[in-house]
Amino acid sequence: MTAVIPVRHGILDIPRYRAGAAPAAPPGVRPHKLSSNEHFLDPLPEVLAALAGSTGVNRYPDATARPLREAVAEAFGVSADAVLPGAGSLEVLSRILQAYTGGGADGEADEVVFAWRSFEAYPIAIAAVGATPRPVALTPQGEHDLDAMRAAVGPRTRVVILCSPNNPTGPALDHAETADFVRALPADVLVVVDEAYGEFVRRPDALDTLALARRHRNVVVVRTLSKAHGLAALRVGYAIGDPDVFDPVWRVVLPFPVSASAEVAAVASLRALPRVLERAEAVVRERELLVDGLRERGIGHPDAHGNFVWLPVGDRAAELADAAGRAGLSVRAFAGDGVRVSVGERDATERTLAVLDAFSRS
């Protein structure tokens, strides 16, 4: 008889993360993957050159990713000790949750408050450390309901996650409203702001998370090089915050959090940050063309501030995703809610609008 190995309580209740599907285009049709919010341009030439010239893969990298931390520090005017590295922003967030949440000293689970719908991995990462997810519904406009989130904070709340721009709906947080929200929270509640798509935000009153973090030591910003930098396959991310807040996190960070090759590419890209931001502007221009096309067709959607748009089609999400697939476009459907479409090249934009024309007539 085969022995059954017991699984930790609650693990089998955690849903598995679903990555964006690759496109399967009909013969003669160029496919476009619009399901994972990837950059449609390659990394900068100097970044590719640095990656190609990376040597010493038989040696371990710096155990604390010091070169990456120094590059982030130089780019954003902080100390290297204020930077926490990791294999992507989600890995960094997971370590923060691991350090600050879990079963609790009294045996009761800590709680993490976050907006929903938001990044699918949040409830997975929260449950994985033994904490209790406390999702708070978005507004009808797809925005964080900060008043409702404040009301959801209770004596067991240890962390609040804000996502700006919110994935998958798109709106970005306003600075004044978010600052008021942080001031209203207990000082011992950690606020983690996920800015994976921050380089694409263009609203004039957008949240300045670094300024907020300088003023409030319980605010941490988490960022990635997967999106605007175009380094998704290399898995590089970081957090910026108070070094004392990061001290407990370092105790659960595994050695060598970023590979040597990923670090070389990331450092080169951070040193060319102005050019990275120019490439982000190219994505924003394409996003605005897509948004203009939606507006001309009378297709409602939340404000788009990431490298994607959200189509709240409700129960027709799977139907729209299937229609896009037949046109060689893979998009991300969220059953019962809507479809997220990543911003792609001009051909992808035009084909997306053509699919929506046909879909609106069906």
Salt bridges, closest charged atoms under 4 A:
GLU38 OE2 - LYS33 NZ 3.15
GLU46 OE2 - ARG275 NH1 2.62
GLU70 OE2 - ARG66 NE 2.92
ASP81 OD1 - ARG66 NH1 3.88
ASP81 OD1 - ARG69 NH1 3.96
GLU91 OE2 - ARG95 NE 2.90
ASP106 OD1 - ARG156 NH2 3.11
ASP110 OD1 - ARG156 NH2 3.64
ASP110 OD1 - ARG158 NE 3.65
GLU111 OE2 - ARG134 NH2 3.03
GLU120 OE2 - ARG18 NH2 3.82
GLU120 OE1 - ARG332 NH2 2.40
ASP174 OD2 - ARG203 NH2 3.74
ASP180 OD1 - ARG183 NH2 2.18
GLU195 OE1 - ARG223 NH2 2.98
ASP205 OD1 - ARG203 NE 2.54
ASP242 OD2 - ARG217 NE 3.59
ASP247 OD2 - ARG251 NH2 2.98
GLU281 OE1 - ARG202 NH2 2.89
GLU286 OE2 - ARG346 NE 2.78
GLU288 OE2 - ARG287 NE 3.05
ASP292 OD1 - ARG295 NH1 2.76
GLU319 OE2 - ARG316 NH2 2.78
ASP337 OD2 - ARG117 NE 2.75
GLU345 OE2 - ARG30 NH2 2.91
ASP347 OD2 - HIS32 NE2 2.76
ASP347 OD2 - ARG351 NH2 2.47
ASP357 OD1 - ARG297 NE 2.64
